[in-house]
């Protein structure tokens, strides 16, 4: 059975393996981080990983950490609207975990 595109293959794999599908959607949030927060915040932060629906963010200063905390709902809404998982009613990213830069 030949496939016309990589996206068809991915859709087939995702429908067959829902947990993989969820992880692909979660991982997409890493690449969308800068777009979701804008260049000013992105300059002071870095998306590290997604673990059980929680996006871990490294922050370089307490003021930016406070700003992210204040904008958390807005950021989650942007990330989740860009990364809809058709197979789930739950948003792909449920929370942000903010960590200090080491």
N, CA, C and O atoms as a GROMACS GRO file, in nm:
protein
  408
    1UNK      N    1   0.084  -0.118   0.000
    1UNK     CA    2   0.000   0.000   0.000
    1UNK      C    3   0.088   0.124   0.000
    1UNK      O    4   0.143   0.159   0.105
    2UNK      N    5   0.105   0.192  -0.110
    2UNK     CA    6   0.190   0.310  -0.117
    2UNK      C    7   0.122   0.431  -0.052
    2UNK      O    8   0.000   0.445  -0.054
    3UNK      N    9   0.205   0.517   0.006
    3UNK     CA   10   0.156   0.639   0.070
    3UNK      C   11   0.196   0.758  -0.015
    3UNK      O   12   0.304   0.759  -0.076
    4UNK      N   13   0.110   0.859  -0.019
    4UNK     CA   14   0.138   0.978  -0.098
    4UNK      C   15   0.230   1.076  -0.025
    4UNK      O   16   0.300   1.156  -0.088
    5UNK      N   17   0.230   1.069   0.106
    5UNK     CA   18   0.313   1.166   0.178
    5UNK      C   19   0.349   1.116   0.317
    5UNK      O   20   0.288   1.023   0.371
    6UNK      N   21   0.447   1.180   0.372
    6UNK     CA   22   0.490   1.149   0.509
    6UNK      C   23   0.377   1.178   0.606
    6UNK      O   24   0.360   1.106   0.704
    7UNK      N   25   0.300   1.284   0.581
    7UNK     CA   26   0.190   1.318   0.672
    7UNK      C   27   0.086   1.205   0.678
    7UNK      O   28   0.026   1.182   0.783
    8UNK      N   29   0.064   1.136   0.567
    8UNK     CA   30  -0.028   1.022   0.568
    8UNK      C   31   0.026   0.909   0.656
    8UNK      O   32  -0.048   0.847   0.732
    9UNK      N   33   0.154   0.885   0.645
    9UNK     CA   34   0.217   0.781   0.728
    9UNK      C   35   0.205   0.817   0.875
    9UNK      O   36   0.171   0.733   0.958
   10UNK      N   37   0.233   0.943   0.906
   10UNK     CA   38   0.223   0.988   1.046
   10UNK      C   39   0.081   0.975   1.099
   10UNK      O   40   0.061   0.932   1.213
   11UNK      N   41  -0.018   1.012   1.020
   11UNK     CA   42  -0.158   0.999   1.063
   11UNK      C   43  -0.193   0.853   1.091
   11UNK      O   44  -0.260   0.823   1.190
   12UNK      N   45  -0.146   0.764   1.005
   12UNK     CA   46  -0.173   0.622   1.024
   12UNK      C   47  -0.108   0.571   1.153
   12UNK      O   48  -0.172   0.501   1.232
   13UNK      N   49   0.017   0.607   1.174
   13UNK     CA   50   0.089   0.564   1.295
   13UNK      C   51   0.022   0.623   1.419
   13UNK      O   52   0.005   0.554   1.520
   14UNK      N   53  -0.015   0.750   1.412
   14UNK     CA   54  -0.078   0.815   1.527
   14UNK      C   55  -0.213   0.753   1.560
   14UNK      O   56  -0.248   0.739   1.677
   15UNK      N   57  -0.290   0.714   1.459
   15UNK     CA   58  -0.419   0.652   1.487
   15UNK      C   59  -0.402   0.513   1.547
   15UNK      O   60  -0.484   0.468   1.626
   16UNK      N   61  -0.295   0.447   1.509
   16UNK     CA   62  -0.270   0.312   1.560
   16UNK      C   63  -0.207   0.313   1.700
   16UNK      O   64  -0.227   0.220   1.778
   17UNK      N   65  -0.132   0.419   1.730
   17UNK     CA   66  -0.062   0.428   1.859
   17UNK      C   67  -0.096   0.563   1.924
   17UNK      O   68  -0.022   0.660   1.907
   18UNK      N   69  -0.207   0.571   2.000
   18UNK     CA   70  -0.251   0.698   2.058
   18UNK      C   71  -0.150   0.762   2.154
   18UNK      O   72  -0.140   0.885   2.160
   19UNK      N   73  -0.077   0.682   2.227
   19UNK     CA   74   0.022   0.741   2.319
   19UNK      C   75   0.134   0.810   2.241
   19UNK      O   76   0.183   0.915   2.282
   20UNK      N   77   0.174   0.751   2.131
   20UNK     CA   78   0.274   0.814   2.046
   20UNK      C   79   0.219   0.945   1.989
   20UNK      O   80   0.290   1.045   1.982
   21UNK      N   81   0.095   0.942   1.950
   21UNK     CA   82   0.030   1.061   1.897
   21UNK      C   83   0.034   1.175   2.000
   21UNK      O   84   0.064   1.289   1.966
   22UNK      N   85   0.003   1.142   2.124
   22UNK     CA   86   0.004   1.242   2.232
   22UNK      C   87   0.145   1.299   2.250
   22UNK      O   88   0.161   1.420   2.268
   23UNK      N   89   0.246   1.215   2.245
   23UNK     CA   90   0.384   1.260   2.263
   23UNK      C   91   0.428   1.349   2.147
   23UNK      O   92   0.502   1.445   2.167
   24UNK      N   93   0.383   1.318   2.025
   24UNK     CA   94   0.418   1.400   1.910
   24UNK      C   95   0.357   1.539   1.926
   24UNK      O   96   0.423   1.640   1.898
   25UNK      N   97   0.233   1.545   1.970
   25UNK     CA   98   0.167   1.674   1.991
   25UNK      C   99   0.237   1.751   2.102
   25UNK      O  100   0.260   1.871   2.089
   26UNK      N  101   0.270   1.683   2.212
   26UNK     CA  102   0.341   1.750   2.322
   26UNK      C  103   0.475   1.805   2.274
   26UNK      O  104   0.511   1.918   2.306
   27UNK      N  105   0.548   1.724   2.199
   27UNK     CA  106   0.679   1.767   2.151
   27UNK      C  107   0.668   1.887   2.058
   27UNK      O  108   0.760   1.969   2.051
   28UNK      N  109   0.557   1.899   1.989
   28UNK     CA  110   0.536   2.014   1.902
   28UNK      C  111   0.537   2.145   1.979
   28UNK      O  112   0.572   2.249   1.924
   29UNK      N  113   0.499   2.140   2.106
   29UNK     CA  114   0.499   2.261   2.190
   29UNK      C  115   0.640   2.318   2.205
   29UNK      O  116   0.657   2.439   2.218
   30UNK      N  117   0.740   2.231   2.202
   30UNK     CA  118   0.879   2.279   2.213
   30UNK      C  119   0.914   2.371   2.097
   30UNK      O  120   0.978   2.474   2.115
   31UNK      N  121   0.872   2.331   1.978
   31UNK     CA  122   0.905   2.411   1.861
   31UNK      C  123   0.818   2.537   1.850
   31UNK      O  124   0.854   2.631   1.780
   32UNK      N  125   0.705   2.538   1.918
   32UNK     CA  126   0.614   2.654   1.913
   32UNK      C  127   0.639   2.756   2.024
   32UNK      O  128   0.574   2.860   2.028
   33UNK      N  129   0.732   2.726   2.114
   33UNK     CA  130   0.753   2.811   2.230
   33UNK      C  131   0.776   2.957   2.193
   33UNK      O  132   0.707   3.046   2.243
   34UNK      N  133   0.872   2.984   2.106
   34UNK     CA  134   0.905   3.122   2.072
   34UNK      C  135   0.785   3.194   2.010
   34UNK      O  136   0.761   3.311   2.041
   35UNK      N  137   0.711   3.127   1.926
   35UNK     CA  138   0.593   3.188   1.865
   35UNK      C  139   0.486   3.219   1.970
   35UNK      O  140   0.418   3.321   1.961
   36UNK      N  141   0.471   3.132   2.068
   36UNK     CA  142   0.368   3.150   2.171
   36UNK      C  143   0.398   3.265   2.265
   36UNK      O  144   0.306   3.333   2.312
   37UNK      N  145   0.527   3.288   2.294
   37UNK     CA  146   0.562   3.392   2.392
   37UNK      C  147   0.618   3.518   2.330
   37UNK      O  148   0.622   3.623   2.395
   38UNK      N  149   0.662   3.511   2.205
   38UNK     CA  150   0.722   3.627   2.140
   38UNK      C  151   0.872   3.634   2.163
   38UNK      O  152   0.924   3.568   2.252
   39UNK      N  153   0.942   3.713   2.082
   39UNK     CA  154   1.088   3.716   2.087
   39UNK      C  155   1.146   3.772   2.216
   39UNK      O  156   1.253   3.728   2.259
   40UNK      N  157   1.080   3.868   2.280
   40UNK     CA  158   1.134   3.928   2.402
   40UNK      C  159   1.142   3.825   2.515
   40UNK      O  160   1.245   3.814   2.581
   41UNK      N  161   1.035   3.750   2.535
   41UNK     CA  162   1.035   3.648   2.641
   41UNK      C  163   1.121   3.529   2.599
   41UNK      O  164   1.193   3.473   2.682
   42UNK      N  165   1.115   3.491   2.473
   42UNK     CA  166   1.194   3.377   2.424
   42UNK      C  167   1.343   3.399   2.445
   42UNK      O  168   1.418   3.304   2.464
   43UNK      N  169   1.385   3.524   2.440
   43UNK     CA  170   1.527   3.557   2.460
   43UNK      C  171   1.575   3.521   2.601
   43UNK      O  172   1.693   3.496   2.623
   44UNK      N  173   1.483   3.517   2.696
   44UNK     CA  174   1.517   3.492   2.836
   44UNK      C  175   1.470   3.356   2.887
   44UNK      O  176   1.480   3.326   3.006
   45UNK      N  177   1.418   3.275   2.796
   45UNK     CA  178   1.365   3.144   2.835
   45UNK      C  179   1.405   3.038   2.734
   45UNK      O  180   1.452   3.068   2.624
   46UNK      N  181   1.385   2.913   2.775
   46UNK     CA  182   1.411   2.802   2.684
   46UNK      C  183   1.319   2.686   2.721
   46UNK      O  184   1.314   2.645   2.837
   47UNK      N  185   1.247   2.635   2.622
   47UNK     CA  186   1.162   2.518   2.644
   47UNK      C  187   1.253   2.396   2.652
   47UNK      O  188   1.330   2.369   2.560
   48UNK      N  189   1.243   2.321   2.762
   48UNK     CA  190   1.333   2.208   2.785
   48UNK      C  191   1.274   2.074   2.743
   48UNK      O  192   1.335   1.999   2.667
   49UNK      N  193   1.154   2.045   2.793
   49UNK     CA  194   1.092   1.915   2.765
   49UNK      C  195   0.946   1.919   2.806
   49UNK      O  196   0.900   2.011   2.873
   50UNK      N  197   0.873   1.817   2.764
   50UNK     CA  198   0.735   1.799   2.806
   50UNK      C  199   0.730   1.666   2.881
   50UNK      O  200   0.776   1.563   2.832
   51UNK      N  201   0.673   1.671   2.999
   51UNK     CA  202   0.663   1.550   3.081
   51UNK      C  203   0.520   1.542   3.135
   51UNK      O  204   0.479   1.625   3.215
   52UNK      N  205   0.446   1.441   3.090
   52UNK     CA  206   0.308   1.418   3.132
   52UNK      C  207   0.222   1.544   3.114
   52UNK      O  208   0.144   1.579   3.202
   53UNK      N  209   0.238   1.610   3.000
   53UNK     CA  210   0.157   1.727   2.969
   53UNK      C  211   0.206   1.858   3.028
   53UNK      O  212   0.144   1.962   3.009
   54UNK      N  213   0.317   1.854   3.100
   54UNK     CA  214   0.373   1.975   3.162
   54UNK      C  215   0.497   2.017   3.084
   54UNK      O  216   0.591   1.939   3.068
   55UNK      N  217   0.495   2.140   3.035
   55UNK     CA  218   0.608   2.195   2.960
   55UNK      C  219   0.705   2.260   3.058
   55UNK      O  220   0.669   2.353   3.130
   56UNK      N  221   0.829   2.209   3.060
   56UNK     CA  222   0.933   2.262   3.148
   56UNK      C  223   1.003   2.376   3.077
   56UNK      O  224   1.049   2.362   2.963
   57UNK      N  225   1.012   2.490   3.144
   57UNK     CA  226   1.071   2.611   3.088
   57UNK      C  227   1.185   2.659   3.177
   57UNK      O  228   1.167   2.678   3.297
   58UNK      N  229   1.302   2.677   3.117
   58UNK     CA  230   1.416   2.734   3.188
   58UNK      C  231   1.409   2.886   3.173
   58UNK      O  232   1.391   2.937   3.063
   59UNK      N  233   1.424   2.958   3.284
   59UNK     CA  234   1.412   3.104   3.286
   59UNK      C  235   1.540   3.162   3.344
   59UNK      O  236   1.593   3.112   3.443
   60UNK      N  237   1.591   3.271   3.281
   60UNK     CA  238   1.721   3.324   3.322
   60UNK      C  239   1.716   3.430   3.433
   60UNK      O  240   1.821   3.473   3.481
   61UNK      N  241   1.596   3.474   3.475
   61UNK     CA  242   1.590   3.577   3.578
   61UNK      C  243   1.454   3.570   3.650
   61UNK      O  244   1.353   3.540   3.587
   62UNK      N  245   1.453   3.597   3.780
   62UNK     CA  246   1.326   3.590   3.856
   62UNK      C  247   1.216   3.682   3.802
   62UNK      O  248   1.098   3.648   3.811
   63UNK      N  249   1.252   3.796   3.746
   63UNK     CA  250   1.151   3.886   3.690
   63UNK      C  251   1.078   3.820   3.573
   63UNK      O  252   0.956   3.830   3.561
   64UNK      N  253   1.154   3.752   3.487
   64UNK     CA  254   1.092   3.682   3.374
   64UNK      C  255   1.010   3.563   3.423
   64UNK      O  256   0.907   3.530   3.364
   65UNK      N  257   1.055   3.500   3.528
   65UNK     CA  258   0.979   3.389   3.585
   65UNK      C  259   0.843   3.439   3.634
   65UNK      O  260   0.740   3.374   3.614
   66UNK      N  261   0.844   3.554   3.698
   66UNK     CA  262   0.720   3.615   3.746
   66UNK      C  263   0.629   3.653   3.628
   66UNK      O  264   0.508   3.632   3.634
   67UNK      N  265   0.687   3.707   3.523
   67UNK     CA  266   0.610   3.744   3.403
   67UNK      C  267   0.544   3.621   3.341
   67UNK      O  268   0.427   3.627   3.302
   68UNK      N  269   0.617   3.512   3.332
   68UNK     CA  270   0.560   3.388   3.277
   68UNK      C  271   0.447   3.335   3.365
   68UNK      O  272   0.345   3.288   3.316
   69UNK      N  273   0.468   3.343   3.494
   69UNK     CA  274   0.363   3.298   3.586
   69UNK      C  275   0.237   3.382   3.565
   69UNK      O  276   0.126   3.328   3.563
   70UNK      N  277   0.253   3.511   3.549
   70UNK     CA  278   0.140   3.602   3.527
   70UNK      C  279   0.069   3.571   3.394
   70UNK      O  280  -0.053   3.581   3.387
   71UNK      N  281   0.145   3.535   3.292
   71UNK     CA  282   0.088   3.509   3.158
   71UNK      C  283   0.062   3.361   3.129
   71UNK      O  284   0.035   3.325   3.015
   72UNK      N  285   0.070   3.278   3.229
   72UNK     CA  286   0.061   3.132   3.209
   72UNK      C  287  -0.062   3.090   3.129
   72UNK      O  288  -0.050   3.014   3.033
   73UNK      N  289  -0.180   3.138   3.166
   73UNK     CA  290  -0.302   3.097   3.096
   73UNK      C  291  -0.297   3.139   2.950
   73UNK      O  292  -0.334   3.062   2.861
   74UNK      N  293  -0.253   3.260   2.924
   74UNK     CA  294  -0.243   3.310   2.786
   74UNK      C  295  -0.148   3.223   2.704
   74UNK      O  296  -0.177   3.188   2.590
   75UNK      N  297  -0.034   3.189   2.762
   75UNK     CA  298   0.067   3.107   2.693
   75UNK      C  299   0.012   2.967   2.665
   75UNK      O  300   0.027   2.915   2.555
   76UNK      N  301  -0.052   2.907   2.766
   76UNK     CA  302  -0.110   2.773   2.747
   76UNK      C  303  -0.217   2.774   2.639
   76UNK      O  304  -0.225   2.683   2.557
   77UNK      N  305  -0.300   2.878   2.639
   77UNK     CA  306  -0.403   2.889   2.535
   77UNK      C  307  -0.340   2.896   2.396
   77UNK      O  308  -0.387   2.830   2.303
   78UNK      N  309  -0.234   2.975   2.381
   78UNK     CA  310  -0.167   2.986   2.250
   78UNK      C  311  -0.104   2.855   2.207
   78UNK      O  312  -0.119   2.813   2.093
   79UNK      N  313  -0.035   2.790   2.300
   79UNK     CA  314   0.030   2.662   2.268
   79UNK      C  315  -0.074   2.557   2.229
   79UNK      O  316  -0.056   2.485   2.130
   80UNK      N  317  -0.180   2.548   2.306
   80UNK     CA  318  -0.279   2.444   2.283
   80UNK      C  319  -0.366   2.470   2.160
   80UNK      O  320  -0.409   2.376   2.094
   81UNK      N  321  -0.391   2.596   2.129
   81UNK     CA  322  -0.469   2.623   2.007
   81UNK      C  323  -0.387   2.592   1.882
   81UNK      O  324  -0.442   2.555   1.779
   82UNK      N  325  -0.256   2.607   1.892
   82UNK     CA  326  -0.168   2.574   1.779
   82UNK      C  327  -0.142   2.424   1.767
   82UNK      O  328  -0.107   2.375   1.660
   83UNK      N  329  -0.160   2.352   1.877
   83UNK     CA  330  -0.128   2.209   1.881
   83UNK      C  331  -0.248   2.128   1.927
   83UNK      O  332  -0.243   2.066   2.033
   84UNK      N  333  -0.352   2.127   1.852
   84UNK     CA  334  -0.471   2.048   1.889
   84UNK      C  335  -0.445   1.901   1.865
   84UNK      O  336  -0.389   1.862   1.762
   85UNK      N  337  -0.485   1.819   1.961
   85UNK     CA  338  -0.482   1.673   1.944
   85UNK      C  339  -0.626   1.629   1.917
   85UNK      O  340  -0.710   1.629   2.006
   86UNK      N  341  -0.651   1.590   1.793
   86UNK     CA  342  -0.787   1.552   1.754
   86UNK      C  343  -0.838   1.431   1.832
   86UNK      O  344  -0.959   1.412   1.842
   87UNK      N  345  -0.749   1.350   1.885
   87UNK     CA  346  -0.790   1.227   1.953
   87UNK      C  347  -0.817   1.247   2.101
   87UNK      O  348  -0.847   1.151   2.172
   88UNK      N  349  -0.807   1.370   2.150
   88UNK     CA  350  -0.821   1.392   2.293
   88UNK      C  351  -0.900   1.519   2.319
   88UNK      O  352  -0.888   1.618   2.247
   89UNK      N  353  -0.981   1.514   2.425
   89UNK     CA  354  -1.054   1.635   2.464
   89UNK      C  355  -0.970   1.718   2.561
   89UNK      O  356  -1.004   1.834   2.587
   90UNK      N  357  -0.863   1.661   2.614
   90UNK     CA  358  -0.775   1.734   2.705
   90UNK      C  359  -0.673   1.814   2.625
   90UNK      O  360  -0.629   1.770   2.518
   91UNK      N  361  -0.635   1.932   2.676
   91UNK     CA  362  -0.531   2.008   2.606
   91UNK      C  363  -0.398   1.934   2.613
   91UNK      O  364  -0.368   1.870   2.714
   92UNK      N  365  -0.316   1.942   2.507
   92UNK     CA  366  -0.187   1.872   2.507
   92UNK      C  367  -0.094   1.920   2.619
   92UNK      O  368  -0.026   1.839   2.681
   93UNK      N  369  -0.092   2.051   2.644
   93UNK     CA  370  -0.007   2.106   2.749
   93UNK      C  371  -0.098   2.158   2.860
   93UNK      O  372  -0.175   2.252   2.840
   94UNK      N  373  -0.087   2.098   2.979
   94UNK     CA  374  -0.176   2.134   3.089
   94UNK      C  375  -0.116   2.236   3.184
   94UNK      O  376  -0.189   2.303   3.258
   95UNK      N  377   0.017   2.250   3.182
   95UNK     CA  378   0.080   2.342   3.277
   95UNK      C  379   0.221   2.376   3.232
   95UNK      O  380   0.278   2.309   3.145
   96UNK      N  381   0.276   2.480   3.292
   96UNK     CA  382   0.417   2.517   3.272
   96UNK      C  383   0.489   2.496   3.405
   96UNK      O  384   0.437   2.531   3.511
   97UNK      N  385   0.607   2.440   3.398
   97UNK     CA  386   0.692   2.425   3.516
   97UNK      C  387   0.815   2.512   3.490
   97UNK      O  388   0.893   2.484   3.399
   98UNK      N  389   0.831   2.616   3.571
   98UNK     CA  390   0.937   2.713   3.550
   98UNK      C  391   1.055   2.682   3.638
   98UNK      O  392   1.042   2.672   3.760
   99UNK      N  393   1.173   2.667   3.576
   99UNK     CA  394   1.295   2.636   3.651
   99UNK      C  395   1.399   2.744   3.625
   99UNK      O  396   1.405   2.803   3.517
  100UNK      N  397   1.481   2.770   3.726
  100UNK     CA  398   1.587   2.868   3.713
  100UNK      C  399   1.701   2.814   3.628
  100UNK      O  400   1.734   2.696   3.635
  101UNK      N  401   1.761   2.901   3.550
  101UNK     CA  402   1.876   2.862   3.469
  101UNK      C  403   1.991   2.831   3.564
  101UNK      O  404   2.016   2.902   3.661
  102UNK      N  405   2.060   2.722   3.534
  102UNK     CA  406   2.172   2.679   3.619
  102UNK      C  407   2.300   2.746   3.581
  102UNK      O  408   2.404   2.721   3.643
   0.00000   0.00000   0.00000
